[in-house]
């Protein structure tokens, strides 16, 4: 959804959608210009892979630290048990030898457990998915694991009064905020760690206050958006040239209506989270992770409370947010469950081993279990993340734009597919610069109107009166809505009078746009629809060029991918219906075959094909 736009702004150093992601933007700009490939989007995908690999590596060290803390606490409890037994029985016990069902958590066990935990985390569904796309989440995951590591490191050295760890924590906190604002989820956890530090030594804790300013350098990166916006890049979302504009962009003012909308959003998101969370870790590993969280409570309550605070802060915000890529907002929880997986693995397999008296072979059982679980996670989530051969968006965009006549206008409605990808192909690959692609929804925001004014002055001048009227109505909601409706109507009407106008399927079928289009005829024209006069004659060659389009075969494995396939096949089906209704069945058959080439289970297309074939046989 966002990858096309993000790839474009990284390459051209534009301003992406809120909250701006300046750290990602800077890293993306650097990677897009590295000599790995002539295609910037390749370099940007490579960046996601590198960042994700680094996250898995640092995850290993975080897991190692947490399990080490559990082993220290366990050793203390074992020593207490031994002392009681010695005084009770008068017998000597070897120092450090565990009693009962507890394993001796040696360094080798900690290393192996952390290694397999990192593998299981690396193969978790959402993390793996993010690693395969141009997105802000791979960098976000890396910064989150760094913050968790330093929180744990500070907790493990509370008595040492180590300012260095606090400084590094605040430095990376600032950098994390410069990438993604959901970094706010970790603040309650940091406050809790500070509380523990204060309990340990109030005087030292007070000396930490000034260290907060180490987060400022990261936050200052947002001012880069102001400086870049002033140069007027093509994609200049919110145009944050002023402090007020920057604040509006950073705080996601455009998305404010998506937060805390209704209880139905909360319940829907809660159902999604709880129905998928175990599947993130291939169910079995997910159950072990939950057991590990419970085990954490009995072994180290402070760490347990830290994890619970972080989980609740993440849920409180995310469950109330109406967004399509919601699962990525649970990334912090998925990381925490990955970290508790190691503790759960030790507990579960120690319990099983003790039942069959294989304590001496615990490490071998652990290796076998770790290999089995990590391999199963890989297999379980592989299909959902297998994008090899998935060229549907590339094929759709290139075939769509290349079929349009010179100086055409293409109107889109949904953000999801055509528009973001078209921004990349047109601004980076310089594809069909004569074609103007507009997203009708963005007419409601001033920065988009300014973009039209700068880059499409001929279009702007035709609608200048309506644009000015809409801008002047700002502050009067009722008047502004009326002016916006007029602007949308006149934008379509006046562009139609000067340019050949085409629409994507999401535009043609939009309920909001339907009243505006009622005075026109919408004709199927290949992969798009053409706006025509109400009484326009039948075009016997409509969409002919789209029959030459090549779509590389790929079976969709997610709802989002399936939607693209169904919609693309549906557009071809509409062409078939258009020609069939105008007594051109032989031409209609060509479009039906094209629809079935994409979606061979398309029932309506199969039915229409049979109808046409029966009709031809009857003749």
N, C-alpha and C positions, 0 to 999 in steps of 0.2 A: 504493500500500500504506500508506504512512505519512502521506499528505497530509491525510486526514480528521482524524487525531489531531493533527497539527501545526497545522492550521488551527484546531482547537478550543482547543488549549492557548494559542496566540497570542492568540486573542480573549478567552479567559477567564483568561489568565495562570495556567495550570496548570503541571504538571511533566511534560514529555514523556519518552519512553523514553530509556534511557541513550545518550549520556552527559549529557544534559540541555540542551545547546546554549543557554546563557544569553544570549549575544549575539544569536543568531537569535531567541530568545524575546522579547527587549526590542524589537528592530527590528520583529518581527512584531506585537507588541502596539501599537506606534506606528502602523504602516501600517494595521492592522485598524480603527483608530479615525479614520483620515483621511476627509475628506468626499468621496472620489472616488465611492463607491458605498454604497448601503445594505446591501450584502452584504459582510461581512468577507472572505469567501473570494475575492471579486473583487479587493479591495485587496491581498490576500496574493499572488495570482498576478501582480498588477502589480508588487509588490515584487521577485519573482523576475526579471521582465523588466528592471526598472531595474538591479538588481545585475548581471545578465548583460551588459547593454549597457555598464555601467561596466567590466566585466572585459575586454570586447573593446577598449574604448578604451585601457585601461592595457596590454593585450597589445601594442597598436601601439607604445607607447613602449618597452616592453621589447624588442620585436623591433628597433626602431630602434637602441637602445643596443647590442645584441649585434652587429648587422651593422656598425655603426660601428666597434666594436672589431676586427672581422675586417678591415675596410678599412684601419685604422691598421696592423695587423700586416702586411697585404699590402703597403702602401706602403713599409714598412721593407725587406721582402724585395725589392721591385722596385728600391729605391735601391741595395741591395747588388749586385743583378744588373747594374745600369747601371754601377756603379763598376768591376766586373770587366770589362765590355765596353769601357769607356773606356780602361782601362789596357792591355787586350789589343789593341784596334784603333786606339787613339789618336784616337777620334772622340768628338765631343760629342753628348750626347743631351739632349733637352728634359727639364727637371726634372719628375718626376711622371708621365711618359708610360710606360705599362706595356709590357712586352715579351711576346712569345709569345702565349699564349692567354688572358691575364688581362685582364678588363675594367677600365676605370677606374671604380671604384665611387664615383660622384659622390653628392652629397647627394640629388639628384633620384631616382637609382636606389634609394638607401636608403629614401627616403620611399615610393616606389611599391611596393617589395618588402615593406616593413612593412605597408603598407595592404592588399595582397592577402593577406599572411600572416594578418592580423587577420580578414579576411573568411573565409578558408578555415577558420580556427579557430572562428569564430562559427557556421559551418555544419557543424562536426564533430558526429557523431551523439550522443554522450552529453552533451556540453556543451549542445547544442541541446535535447535531451530534458529536462535538468534545468531549463533556462530556462522550460519550459512547465508547471511544477508547483510546488506549495507544498512546498518541500524545503529542507534546509540546504545543499545543494551549490552553488547559485548564489552564496551568500555565501562559501562555502569556496573556490570558484574565484577569486573576487575577491581574497581575502586571500592565496591562494597566489601569484597573479601579482604582487601587491605585494611579497611576500617575495622572490620570484625577482628582481624589478626591483632591490631594494635590495642583494641579494647581488651582482648584476652591477655595480651602481653602486659598491659598495665595492671590488670587484675592479678596476674601471677607474680608481679614485683611490687605490690602495694607497700611493703615494708622497706623497699630500697629507695623510695622517693626519687624515681627516675624521671626527670623533666624531658629527657630526649624523646621518650616514647609519647609523651603528651604533645610535644611539638610536632612530631611526625603525624600523630593522629589528626591534629588540627590542620596541618598542611594538606593532607589528603582529603579531609572533610571539605575544605574550600574547593579543591580541584573536583571533587565529586559533585558539589553543588553547581560547578561550572559546566558539568555535563548533563545532569538530570536532577530536577527538583524533587523527585521522590527520595532523594537523599535525606529528606526531612524525616523519613521513617526511622533513621538510626539515632536521631537526637535524643529520644527518651532513654535509649540504651546507654548513650554516652553520659547522660545526666545520672543514671543509676551507677555507672562506674565511678563518676566523680563523688557520688554519695558514699560509696565504699571507701574511696580514698580519704574523704573527710572524716569518716569514722575511725580510720586508721591513724590519721595525723591531721587535725584541723589546721595547724599552722602551715604545713606543706601544701595542703589543698588550697588555701587562700592564695598561695604564691602561683597557683596555676591560672588564676583569672587573666593576667596579662597575656598568657600564651595563646588565648583565643584569637588574638590578632594575627597569628600565623596562618589563619584561614583566609585572611583578606586578599593575599596575592591571587589565589584561585578565583575569588569572587570578582576581582577587578577585570578578569578576562571578559566579562559581559560588556565592558565599555568598548571592546573591539567591535561589537555589533553596531554601536552608535557611529563609530568612525567609518565602518564599511557601508552602513546605510546611507551616509551622507554622499557617497559616490554614486548612488542609484543603480545598484545591480538589477538585473532582470527580475530575479526572484528576491523580493525585498519585503518579506512578510512583516506586516505592522509598521514598516518604515520607521524603526526606533531611533530617530536622529536626536530626539530630545530626551532628557531624563524621565519625563512623564511617559513618553512613548516607550522607552526602554522598560520602565516599571510595568506598564500594561502588557508588554510582550513577555517579560520574565514571569509574571504572575499568571499567564495564560488567560488574560481577560476575555479572549475570544471563546474560551471553553468554559467560562463560568457557569453557563446554563447547564452544563453536563454534570455538575456536582450536586449531590444531595437532592436529587430531583424527586424521588418518590420511594416509598417502601418497596414497590415492585422491582425497582432497579436493585435494591439491596438483596432481596430474596432471590432474584435471578442470578446475581453475581455470586451469592453465597452457595447456591445450588451448583453453579459452574465450578467453583473452587473445590468444594468438598467432594464433588463427583469425579474430579480429575487429579486431585493432589497425590493420591497414591500411585496413579498411573504415570506421574512424572518420573517416578523411580521404579517403574515396571512392577508395581503392586507389592511384590515380595520384599524388595529393598525398601519400599515405602513403609511397610509395616514394621520392618526392623528399625527404620529411622524413628518411628513413633515410639517404639519400645525403648530406643536409646534416649529419647527425650524424657521418658519416665525414669529411666535408669539414672539420668543426670540429676533428677530431683533427689534421689537417695544418696548419690555420691558427692554432689557439690551443688548445694542449694543456690548459692550466689550465681553460678553459671546458669543454672536452670532459670532463675528469675530474669537474668539478662536476656536469655533466649525468648522467654515468654513475653517480656516487655516488647522486644523487637517484633515478634510475630503479631501481637495485638495491635501495635501501632500501624503495621502494614495493612492488616485486615480492616481496621477502622476506616482508613482512607479509601482503600481500593474497592471495598465492597459497595461503596457509595458512588463510584465513578462509572459513568456510562461511556465506555470506550470499546472499540472493536478489538484492539490488541491487549485486552485486560490481563491475560495470563502473564505477560511480561512484567506487570505491576506486582505480581506475587514473587518476583525473582528473589527478593530478600528471604522470604520464607523457604523457598526451594534450597537456597544456599544453607540456611540454618538446619534444615532437615538432612541435608547431605553431611553436615558436620556431626549430627547426632547419630548418623548411620554407623559410624565407627564404634561408638560406645555400645550401640545396640548389637552390632556384630559380635563384639567380644562377649557381651552378656549372654546372648542367645546360644552361641556355640559352646561357651563354657558350660551352660546348663545342659545342653545335649550331650556333650562329651562326658560330663560327670555322671550322667545316667547310665552310660555304658562303660564307665571306668577307663577312659582314654586320655586322662589328664596329661600323661607324659607325651602324648602325640598331638597335643593341642595345636601347636604351631603348624603341623602338617594338615590338620583338619581345617585350620584357618586359611591356609593357602588354597586348598581345594574349594572351600566355600567362597572365598574371594574371587577366584577365577570363574566359578560357576555363576555367581551373582552379577559380576561385571559383564560377562559374556551374554548373560540373559538380558541385561539392561540394553546392551548394544542391539541384540536381535529384536527385542520388544519395541524399541523406539526407532529402529532403522527405517522402516517403511514410511513412517510419517515425515521423516527428515531426508528421505532420498530424493533429491532434486536433480540428480544426474539425468540429463535429457529433457528437463523441463524448460522449454523455450516458449511457452504459451503467451506470455506477456510480450516478449520480443517479437514473436510472429504476428501477434494481434496488432501491435502498434505499427510495425513496419508495413504490413500489408494494408492497414487502414489508411495511413497517411499517404502512402505511395499511390493509392488508387484515386486520390482526389484530383480534380482538375486544377489548373494553375490559378493561383490567387484565391483559392477557396477558403471559407471559414468553417471550422469544425467546432461545434458547441457541445460541451460536456456538462454533466450535472453531478454525478457521484465522484468523490475524491479518490476512491479506491484504486482504479486501474489505469484507465487511459490517460488522464490528465498528468499525474506525476511522472509517468514514463515518457510522455510526449515532451515534457520539459527537459528531461535528460537528452533525448535523441535530437531535439531541435537546438538546444543551447550548447551542447557539448559535441555531438556528432555532426551538427549543422545539417540535419536532415530537413529537406523541404522548407527552407526559410520563407518561401512565398505563402505557405499555409499558415493561417492564424488560428490558434487553438485557444478557446476561452472556456473558463468554468463559470457558469452563470451564477452559482451561489456566491462567488466572490464579489459580485457587483455591489454587495451590501457593505463592503469595507473600503475605506478611502485609499489605502495603500494600493489596492488592485486597480482602482480607477486612475491613480497616478501612474501606475505601470502602463496602462493602456494609453494614457496621454503621452508618455515618453516614447514607447516603442511602437504604438499603432496610432499615430496622430490622425490618420485619415478616418479611422473608426471613431476616435474620440470627438472629432469635430462634428460628425454627423449626429452625435448624441449629447453635445455640449450643454444644450439647454436643460435637458432632463438630469444630467449629472450634476450641474450647478444647483438645480432646484432640490435635488436629494441631499446634497451636502449642506445646503443652507437650512434644511429642516431638522438638522441634528439638535437634539434636546427636546423635541416634541414627538413623542413616540407614535402617536396616532397619525400625525401628519407625515412622519418619516416613513411609516409603513405604506401609506398611500403613494408617496413619492417613489418609493422603491418599486412598487408594483408597476407604476407608470414607466419607470426607467427600464425595467426588464422588458416590458411590452414594446417600448419604443426602440430599445437596443436591438431586439429581434427584427422589428419592422423595418428600421432604417438600414440595418446591415443587409437584410434581404433585398432591399431596393438597389444595393450597390455591389453585392458580392454573391457568388453561388454559396448557399448555406447548407451545410450537412450537420447531422446530429448523431451522437452515439446512442446506443440502445437505452442507456440510463436516462438520457435527456428525453428521448422520444416517448418513453413510458412513464415519465415522472408525473405524479398526480398534481403537484404544485404548478407545473408548467402547462399541463393539459388545457386549462382554460385559455391561455395565451395563444396556443396553437390551434384553437378551434376554428379560426378563420382561414386556415391554410390547409393544404393537402400534404400529407406526409407519405412520401413514396419510398419504398425499399430501393436501396441503391448499393447493393453489395454488402460490405461490412458496416455500412452506415445507412442513415435515412436522409433523403433530400427534402428540403422544404420547398414546396411549390405552390402556385396559385390554386385556389379552391377548385377550379374547373380545369386544372391542367390535364392535357391528354395523356393517354397511356404511352409509356416509353418502352418500346419492345426490346431495347438493348440495355435497360437499367441493370446495373450490377455485373455486367458481363466481365469487366476487368477483374473483379474479385474471384472469379472462377479459376483464375491463374494462381491464386494465393497458395503458398505452400505452408502447411502446418505440420511440424514434426510430431509424430505420434507420441503421446504420453498419457498414461492413465492417472487422473487426479486422485490424491490420497487424503485430501482435507476438504472441508466444506468450502473454504475460500477458493481453492483451485477448481473445485467442481463447479462453483458458480460461474467462473470465467468460461469453462468449457460449455456448460449448458447455455449460457447467454450467447456465445459465439455461434454455436449450432443453431440456436433460436433465430438469430439474425438471418442466417441462410434460409431457414424455414419460412420466414416472413417474405423473403424474395420469391420463394417457390409459390406461396399463396398468392402473392401479387400477380405473378405471371399466369397462374392457373385461373384466377378469376377473370383475367382478360383473354381467355381462350388461347393460351400459349402453353399447352401442357408439355411439349417436348423441351422447351426452355426451362420450365418449372422443374422437370426431372433432374436437370443438371444441378440445380441448387439443392434439391433434396439429397442427391448423392453426396454433395459437398457437406451438408449437415450431418449425414450419416458417417462420413469420413472422420468427422470430429467426435461425434457421439453416436456410436453404432446402436445404442439402446433407445434412441429417440422415438418413442411410440407414435407421436403425432406425425412425424416425418414418414415413418414406415406405413402408417395408415393412408396418408395422402399419396404415397408412391403406389400402393396397391390400388387405390381408387383410380389413379391416372392410367395405370397399366390395364386395369379391367375395362376402362373406357375405350382405350385404344384397341383392345381385343374385340370389343363389341362392334366397333366400326369395321 
